[in-house]
Amino acid sequence: MSGRRTALDRVPGLAELSARQDGVASRRQLRALGVHDGHVASQVAARRWRPLGHAVVMMHLGPVVGPARWWAAVLEVQQDHAVLGGLTALEGYGLTDWPRPLVAVLVPRGTTPSRLPGVVVHETRRPFERVEGPRLPPMTTASRAVVDAGSWERWPRSAAGLVLASVRQRVTTADALVEELATARHIRHLRHLRAAALDAAGGAQALSEVDMAPLLSRAGLPPPRRQVRRRDADGRTRYIDLEVELPDGGVLSIEVDGAGHLDERRHADDLRRHNALVIRGARLLHFTAWEIRHDPDGVVAQLRAIRLAATPSA
């Protein structure tokens, strides 16, 4: 460690570079500071530094994880316009629950980049904005990262789910996604991505809520309002997943419960909230995401029954 401290102290700007890039630097950056290949080789031989690829070295022997791995991926590509993209960029923006083992790097079409193991390089003809941060590698915008990652997903349902998750977690906005998709052409799952962005703009928080729309139509009910704001008995703001107009002029409230609602404390809170709605005269139905996906006919039967019960007799 003493050799490492001496090297950093001796070269102006090297300590700052190491701190900013989590200990990772390209050989080109080092040469610009006056640290030439011979010095790098001596540090590697002394086991103070280690090479991570043809173009990148790490100025300590710690684990190559998180931002250090991202810096190594972008710098190894050796392109001035390379950026983190897709789900890797979204992780940098704070998206959770969408892990991927590979680091995604985006470059302009026609480049021939080198790459490290565990890195996938995507070439694109579409221009992209390069977002610089204080400690993270350059990335695409969050909206572009969502669109790219969605188009790289194998299944359209996963692509749509990513759009909704990104809006729900406030990584980006539905409006930004609609705008980004307006300039996209010939990308995979484009129709599904646009539909999910419009659903998110309408308040949908999860695919299970989106899946309810065709079931309501089958039951003879109108399109729903999503994430409707209501005040509870204590004056707190609450949100109803879906609300639908009934034939008698009343309103049907619908709650869609995913796995997160199975938590005991959350479930108890849900029940208190929904009991309060019923006490105040609300019509309320509960469905789970599982039955919407696997038993849609049963869901439609219950929706149809409450529509008929709310239909004024001739």
C-alpha positions in Angstrom: 0.0 0.0 0.0 2.9 2.4 0.6 4.0 2.1 -3.0 0.5 3.0 -4.1 0.4 6.1 -1.9 3.7 7.2 -3.1 2.7 6.9 -6.8 -0.5 8.8 -6.2 1.2 11.6 -4.3 3.9 11.9 -6.9 1.7 12.4 -10.0 -0.5 15.5 -10.1 -4.1 14.6 -10.8 -3.7 10.9 -10.3 -5.3 10.8 -6.9 -8.3 12.8 -8.2 -8.7 10.5 -11.2 -8.6 7.4 -9.0 -11.2 8.8 -6.6 -13.5 9.9 -9.4 -13.3 6.6 -11.2 -13.3 4.2 -8.3 -9.6 3.3 -8.8 -10.0 2.5 -12.5 -8.2 4.3 -15.3 -7.5 3.8 -19.0 -3.9 3.7 -20.1 -4.7 6.8 -22.3 -5.8 8.7 -19.3 -2.7 7.7 -17.4 -0.4 8.8 -20.3 -2.1 12.2 -20.3 -1.0 12.6 -16.7 2.5 11.5 -17.5 2.2 8.0 -16.2 3.6 6.0 -19.2 3.4 2.3 -19.9 6.7 1.5 -18.3 5.5 3.0 -15.0 2.3 1.0 -15.3 4.2 -2.2 -15.9 6.4 -1.6 -12.8 3.3 -1.0 -10.6 1.7 -4.2 -12.0 4.9 -6.2 -11.5 5.0 -4.9 -7.9 1.4 -6.1 -7.5 0.2 -2.7 -6.5 -1.9 -2.3 -9.7 -3.4 -4.9 -12.0 -4.6 -4.8 -15.6 -8.3 -5.4 -16.3 -8.0 -5.5 -20.1 -6.0 -4.2 -22.9 -6.8 -0.5 -22.2 -7.6 -0.4 -18.5 -5.8 -0.8 -15.2 -7.0 -0.8 -11.6 -4.9 1.2 -9.2 -5.5 -1.1 -6.2 -6.2 -4.8 -5.6 -9.8 -4.5 -4.3 -12.8 -6.2 -5.9 -14.0 -5.1 -9.3 -17.7 -4.5 -8.5 -20.3 -1.8 -8.9 -19.0 1.5 -10.3 -15.5 0.1 -10.6 -16.8 -2.6 -13.0 -18.8 -0.1 -14.9 -15.8 2.3 -15.3 -13.7 -0.6 -16.5 -16.4 -1.6 -19.1 -16.8 1.9 -20.5 -13.0 2.7 -20.6 -12.0 -0.7 -22.2 -14.3 0.1 -25.2 -11.9 2.9 -26.0 -14.5 5.1 -27.6 -15.1 8.7 -26.7 -18.8 8.2 -27.1 -19.2 5.0 -25.2 -21.8 5.1 -22.4 -23.5 2.8 -20.0 -26.9 1.8 -21.3 -29.9 -0.4 -20.7 -30.4 -2.0 -17.3 -26.8 -1.1 -16.2 -27.5 2.6 -16.6 -30.9 2.2 -14.9 -29.2 0.6 -11.9 -27.0 3.7 -11.8 -30.2 5.8 -11.8 -31.5 3.8 -8.9 -33.8 1.1 -10.4 -34.1 -1.9 -8.2 -35.3 -5.5 -8.7 -34.1 -5.8 -12.3 -30.6 -7.3 -11.9 -28.6 -8.5 -14.9 -25.2 -10.2 -14.8 -23.8 -8.4 -17.9 -22.7 -4.7 -18.0 -24.4 -3.0 -21.0 -22.4 -0.5 -23.0 -23.8 1.6 -25.8 -21.7 2.8 -28.8 -22.5 4.4 -32.2 -23.0 2.0 -35.1 -19.8 1.1 -37.0 -17.4 1.0 -34.1 -15.2 -2.1 -33.4 -14.7 -1.9 -29.7 -12.8 -4.3 -27.5 -14.6 -5.5 -24.4 -14.0 -7.2 -21.1 -15.6 -10.5 -20.0 -19.0 -9.9 -18.6 -19.6 -6.9 -20.8 -22.0 -6.7 -23.8 -21.6 -3.9 -26.3 -24.7 -2.6 -28.2 -24.3 -0.6 -31.4 -27.0 1.9 -32.3 -27.8 4.1 -35.3 -29.9 6.4 -33.1 -28.1 9.4 -31.6 -28.0 9.3 -27.8 -27.3 11.9 -25.1 -24.2 11.4 -22.9 -25.0 12.1 -19.3 -21.9 12.8 -17.1 -22.0 12.4 -13.3 -19.5 13.2 -10.5 -18.6 9.6 -9.7 -20.4 7.3 -12.2 -19.4 6.6 -15.8 -21.1 8.4 -18.7 -24.6 7.0 -19.2 -27.6 7.5 -21.5 -30.6 9.4 -20.2 -32.9 7.3 -18.0 -35.7 7.4 -20.6 -33.3 6.2 -23.4 -32.0 3.5 -21.1 -35.6 2.2 -20.4 -36.4 2.1 -24.1 -33.1 0.3 -25.0 -33.4 -2.2 -22.2 -37.0 -2.9 -23.1 -36.1 -3.5 -26.7 -33.3 -5.9 -25.6 -35.7 -7.9 -23.5 -36.7 -11.3 -25.0 -40.4 -11.0 -24.1 -42.8 -8.1 -24.7 -44.3 -8.5 -21.3 -41.0 -8.0 -19.7 -40.4 -4.9 -21.8 -43.7 -3.5 -20.7 -43.1 -4.4 -17.0 -39.8 -2.5 -17.2 -41.5 0.6 -18.4 -44.0 0.5 -15.5 -41.3 -0.3 -12.9 -39.2 2.6 -14.1 -42.1 5.0 -13.7 -43.3 3.6 -10.4 -39.7 3.9 -8.9 -39.4 7.4 -10.3 -36.4 6.6 -12.3 -38.0 8.5 -15.2 -41.5 9.8 -16.1 -44.2 8.5 -18.4 -44.0 11.8 -20.4 -40.3 11.4 -21.0 -40.8 7.8 -22.2 -43.6 8.8 -24.6 -41.3 11.5 -26.0 -38.3 9.1 -26.3 -40.5 6.5 -28.0 -41.8 9.1 -30.5 -38.3 9.2 -32.1 -37.7 5.4 -32.0 -38.0 3.4 -35.2 -37.7 -0.3 -35.9 -36.9 -1.4 -32.4 -38.1 -4.6 -30.9 -41.3 -4.5 -28.8 -42.0 -0.9 -29.9 -45.8 -1.3 -29.9 -45.7 -2.8 -26.4 -43.3 -0.2 -25.1 -45.6 2.6 -26.4 -48.7 1.0 -24.9 -47.0 0.6 -21.5 -45.8 4.2 -21.5 -49.3 5.4 -22.3 -50.7 3.2 -19.5 -48.1 4.6 -17.1 -49.2 8.1 -18.2 -52.7 7.1 -17.3 -51.6 6.0 -13.8 -51.0 2.3 -14.2 -48.5 1.1 -11.6 -48.2 -2.6 -12.5 -48.9 -5.0 -15.4 -51.7 -6.6 -13.4 -53.6 -3.2 -13.5 -53.0 -3.0 -17.2 -54.3 -6.5 -17.6 -57.6 -5.6 -15.9 -58.6 -3.2 -18.8 -59.6 -6.0 -21.3 -61.3 -8.0 -18.5 -63.5 -5.0 -17.6 -64.4 -4.6 -21.3 -65.4 -8.3 -21.5 -67.6 -7.7 -18.5 -69.4 -4.8 -20.2 -67.8 -2.1 -18.0 -66.2 1.1 -19.3 -62.4 1.8 -19.2 -61.2 2.4 -15.6 -59.6 5.4 -13.9 -56.2 4.4 -12.4 -54.5 5.3 -9.2 -57.4 7.5 -8.0 -56.5 9.8 -5.1 -58.9 9.6 -2.1 -58.8 10.9 1.5 -59.3 8.3 4.2 -61.1 8.8 7.6 -57.9 10.2 9.1 -57.4 12.7 6.3 -54.5 10.9 4.8 -54.2 10.6 1.0 -54.7 7.1 -0.3 -54.8 5.7 -3.8 -57.3 3.3 -5.3 -55.8 1.1 -8.0 -58.9 1.3 -10.3 -62.3 2.9 -10.4 -65.1 2.1 -12.8 -68.5 3.7 -13.4 -71.4 1.4 -12.9 -74.7 1.5 -14.8 -76.6 2.9 -11.8 -74.2 5.9 -11.6 -72.3 4.4 -8.7 -68.6 3.7 -8.6 -66.8 0.4 -8.3 -63.4 0.5 -6.6 -61.0 -2.3 -7.6 -57.8 -3.2 -5.7 -55.2 -5.5 -7.4 -52.9 -7.2 -4.9 -49.4 -8.3 -5.9 -47.0 -10.3 -3.8 -46.0 -7.2 -1.8 -49.5 -7.1 -0.3 -48.9 -10.5 1.4 -46.6 -8.8 4.0 -48.6 -9.1 7.2 -48.3 -5.4 8.2 -49.2 -4.2 4.7 -52.1 -6.6 4.4 -53.5 -5.4 7.7 -53.2 -1.8 6.6 -54.9 -2.6 3.3 -57.8 -4.3 5.2 -58.3 -1.3 7.5 -58.2 1.1 4.5 -60.7 -1.0 2.5 -63.0 -1.6 5.4 -63.2 2.2 5.9 -64.2 2.6 2.2 -67.0 0.0 2.6 -68.2 1.7 5.8 -68.5 4.9 3.8 -70.6 3.1 1.2 -68.0 2.2 -1.4 -68.4 -0.8 -3.7 -65.1 -2.6 -3.6 -63.7 -5.7 -5.2 -60.3 -7.3 -4.6 -58.4 -9.4 -7.1 -54.9 -10.8 -6.9 -52.4 -10.4 -9.7 -52.2 -14.2 -9.9 -56.0 -14.7 -10.7 -56.0 -11.9 -13.2 -53.2 -13.7 -15.1 -54.3 -17.3 -14.5 -58.1 -17.2 -14.0 -59.3 -14.3 -16.1 -62.7 -15.9 -16.7 -63.4 -16.0 -13.0 -62.5 -12.3 -12.7 -64.8 -11.5 -15.6 -67.6 -13.5 -14.0 -67.4 -11.4 -10.8 -67.2 -8.1 -12.7 -70.2 -9.1 -14.8 -72.1 -10.0 -11.7 -71.6 -6.6 -10.0 -72.5 -4.9 -13.3 -75.8 -6.8 -13.4 -76.5 -6.1 -9.8 -76.0 -2.3 -10.5 -78.1 -2.3 -13.6 -81.5 -0.7 -13.0 -84.3 -3.1 -13.7 -86.6 -2.4 -16.6 
